[in-house]
Amino acid sequence: MDLSLLEKSIGYKFKNIELLKKALTHTSYANEHHIESNEKLEFLGDSILEFISSKYIYNNYSFLKEGEMTKVRADVVCEKSLHKVALKHNFSDFLYLGKSQVMSGDTVRPAILADSVEAVIAAIYFDSDLEQAEKFIVDNLKDAIKVASQHVGMKDYKTVLQEKLQIHGDVNIRYVILEEKGPDHDKTFVAEVSCDGKKLAIGEGKNKKSAEMDAAHKALLKLK
């Protein structure tokens, strides 16, 4: 099994390739071959994932309340989210599975794939440091965190920005589409948000609403 392909995909080259092998070893394979499975790595990886995702949300979405931050984290630190990460990097092509799992069908169960992502996080940490594990986590989950933050508590960035700016009274918040870029089938919209005539931020998106949302998000980051 050529694990260098997986290393290239995840953007990290292991000094000790045995750590990566262990992270990809399911209990079914470990029991058949009397070796250690990825369960303990998964245990530690889960804790690292919780900490790093919490840190990233705290630093980048500080305008959210504590309960909202918790909801965002729960949305991304879950089987469904980690399963997507595993599919993105084709983890199923590199897992060491026992005969019972192989014979159960061509598709690897989402839970097994999600667990392997947590195990790989811990393996990266042991092979290098927390900074490298953090890079892997942020690279793979920042987009999911952004989407989750837009829907948390049924509020979006535009609503949060409005509430923040109007805390001391009424203000005139205005969104303007400045530009449309690209071909008709793949347009990118550029939006600007201003408050009482003062320009706050410019954002981009694949439609007008997402461009305005991005502008509001960037304005919030400047105001925090």
N, C-alpha and C positions, 0 to 999 in steps of 0.2 A: 504494500500500500504506500503510495507516494504522498506523504504528508506535507511535502514542500508546496504542493498545490493549495492545501488548506492554509498553510502559513502565508502564502502570497495573498490569498483572499482576505484573511483577517488582518493583514498588515503587521504581522509580528513573527520574527524568526526565533525559534527556541534554541537556547544554548544546550539545554538538556532535553532532547527529543522524547526521552522516556516519560517526562512529565506530561507531554501532550498525549502520548499513547495511553497513559493512565486515565487522563481526563476523558478519553473517548471510549473507555472500556466499561461496557454495561455489566451489571451483576450477572446476567445470564452467561456471558462469555467468561467472566472471572471465575464463576463456579465450575464451569466445565474444564478450565485450564489451571485451576488452583492458584490464581494470582489475585492481586488486590484490584477492586473495582474503583469506579470514580465517585462512589458515594461520599467519602470524606472530603474530597475536593469540592464536590457539589455543596456540601454543608458550609464550607468556608466561603465559597463563591457567592452563595446566597447572601451572606452577611456583608461581603464587600460590595455587592451590587446594591443592597439597600443603602449603605453608607454613601457611596459615590453618587447614586441617583438623588439622594436627599441633599447632598452638598451642591450638586449641579442645579437642582430646582431652587434651593435657597439663594444661590448666587445670581441666578438668571431670571428668576420669577419672584423676586422678593415682594412684589406688590400683591401677591396672593396671600390670603389668610392661612393660618396654620392648618386648619381643617381642609382647605382647598389644596394645599401642598400635599397633604396626606392622600387625598383622592387622586391627584395626578400621579403620585408615586405608585399607588396601588394599580393604576391603569397600565403602567409600563413595566412594573416588576411583577409579572404574572406569566403563566404558562403561554397564553396566546401571543403575547409580545415577544417572548424569548423564542417561541417556535418560529416566528417570522425571521428572527435573526439567524436561526439555524438553517432555515430554508435559503436565505440570502447567500450564505456561505457554503451551501451544499454539505452540511454536516453528515447527512445520512450516507454519503459516499465514503465516509472515513470512520464510521463507528465500528467498534468491535462488538458484534452481537453473537449471542449463543444460538444454537440450532433452533431452540424453541421460538425465539423471536424471528429468526429468518424464515422459518416455516409458516409463521402466522400470516404472512402476506408480504407484498412488495413494499408497502408503505410503513415507514417507521412511526410508531405512535408519537403524537405531539409531546406528551409528557417526557418521553425518553430524550427527544431532541432538546427540549427546554432545559432539562437537567444537565445535559452535556454542555450547554452554553455556560451555565453556572460553574461547572467543573473546569472549563477552559479558562474562565476568569481567574480562578484560584491558581491554576497552573501557570498562567502568565505572571501572576503576583509572585509565586515562589521562584520562577525562573529569572525574574528581574526585580521589579519593585511595584509599589502601589501606583506610581505615576503611569506605568505602561498599562496596568489593568484599567486605570481610569480612562486612558485614551481609547481603549477598546470599547468600554461601556458607553462613553459619550458619543463616539463616532457612530455607534449602532443604535443608540436610543434617543439622541437629541431630537430627531424629527418626530418620534412618537410622543415625547414629552411636550413638544410644541403643540401638537394636535390636541393632546389631552388637556393642556392648560387653556385652550380656546373654548373647551366645552364644560370645564369644571363648574359646578354649581349653576349650570345653565347661563353662565355669563361669558361674554367674549371680551376681547381686548378693548373694543370700542366702548362697551358699557363701563368697563373698569376705568378707562381713561376719563370718560365723562363724569363718573362719580368722583374721581380724584380731583379733577379740575373745578368741579362745581361745589366743592366742600365749603368754600367761602362765599358762595353766591353764584348767580347766573353768569354764564360766559357763552360766547358764540364759537362753537367748535365746527369747523368746516373741513370737508374732504373734497379734494379735486383730483380728477384723473389727468395727470400731466402728459402721459405718453402711452402709446400702444406700440409694442415692438414685436417683430417676428412675423412669420406667415400666418394666414388665417387659421390654419389647423393647429398652430402651436404659438399662440399669442402670449405675450407677457405685458401686464399692465403696470404702470407706475403711478402711485397715488401719493398725494401730499396731505398732511393734516396740519391745520393751523388753529390757533385759539386767539380770538379777539385780534385777528390780523397778524399775529406772530407765528411764523413757521416753526413747527415742532419737529417734524420728521418726514422722511420719504420712505415708502415701502414698495415692494413688488409682489406680484402674484399672478396666477394663471387666469384669474378673472377679477373683475372690479372689486368684489367683496373681499377676496383674500388679499388684494393689494392694500385696501383700506385697513384691513385687520393687521397686516404686517406694519403699516405705518403707525398704527395705534400702539402696537407692541413696542416698536422702537422708541416712540415717544415716552412710554411708560418706563423703559429702561433708562432714559435720560433723566426722568423726573425722580427716580427712586433715591 
